[in-house]
Amino acid sequence: MEGFDRMNLIELHPTEDTLEQYLIHGLPDSEAELLEEHLLICEKCVDTAEKFDAFLRSIRSTFELAIPRTRVANRDNAVSG
């Protein structure tokens, strides 16, 4: 996060990509710590992060539901083929 230091946490908001990386644990610890400090004081970014988190949970849930069906279909095709 270029220019994202402790002195200007209020003025600079993380990009959507940075928030996404944070939510999937893809940020280095030093950047994650700065972002967490920013989230403590910025309701706008908390709202955005919560929306991303809900979206990611939805995608994970959909993916988890799809996996067993795919495996069963593949197994049935192998048995009948």
Secondary structure, 3 states (H helix, E strand, C coil): CCCCCHHHCCCCCCCHHHHHHHHCCCCCHHHHHHHHHHHHHCHHHHHHHHHHHHHHHHHHHHHHHHHHHHHHHHHHHHHHC
